[in-house]
Amino acid sequence: MTDDLKERFDELRDEERRRVPPFTIRRRAARLSYRWVFALLLVVLLVVIRPHRTTFSEADLAAARSIGTWHPPTDVLLKGTIR
């Protein structure tokens, strides 16, 4: 009985081994995916690092200056309490 059971398990194991692709195919596919990830990372890095030139119009500069000189209406209240 145990010999028969052992033979059946051996047959199942052999059948399973025949169905599984060789390890080299899976390893090769993984290597290709690492190359794609590296290439994508390189492209993203080049896009982020490239120099950006920002130009402002005169209206943008005027708005920035007016914001810099603005004081809130409650600023008077704060000046009266701080000594």
RARADA-V972149 format. One record per pair of residues at least 24 apart in sequence whose C-alpha atoms are under 10 Angstrom apart, sorted by the first residue. I is the first residue (numbers start at 1). J is the second residue. D is the distance in Angstrom with one decimal. If there is no record, write none. Layout:
BEGIN
{{I,J,D} {I,J,D}}
END
This chain:
BEGIN
none
END
